Amino acid sequence: MDELLELKTDLRRLTVELIGKCKYCSLISSDVHYKTPIYCTKFTGDIHPTCVDIHTCLACQEYKGT
């Protein structure tokens, strides 16, 4: 079980590094068990960010900053 938690923690760290500079990402939850850890303001605005999962965030590709 510790290996699974370690893997999830590593995945979270890599995700933070990858999408951390996205202008729409306002927060990434530190809870590795949370299914929608990314608070995104792209469609809802700064006041009411929506929670999305990692796949949704990566598919959006705003983190690339093109």
Residue pairs with C-beta under 8 A, 6 or more apart in sequence:
5 32
8 32
8 33
9 32
11 32
11 54
12 28
12 30
12 32
12 37
15 28
15 37
15 38
15 54
15 57
16 28
18 58
18 63
19 25
19 28
19 38
19 57
19 58
19 63
20 28
20 63
21 63
21 65
22 57
22 62
22 63
22 65
23 62
23 65
24 40
24 41
24 42
24 60
24 62
25 38
25 39
25 40
25 41
25 57
25 63
26 39
26 40
26 41
26 46
26 49
27 38
27 39
27 49
28 37
28 38
28 39
29 37
29 38
29 39
31 37
35 53
36 51
36 52
36 53
37 51
37 53
37 54
38 51
38 52
38 53
38 54
38 56
38 57
39 49
39 50
39 51
40 49
40 50
40 51
40 52
40 56
40 57
40 60
41 49
41 50
42 60
42 62
43 50
44 50
57 63
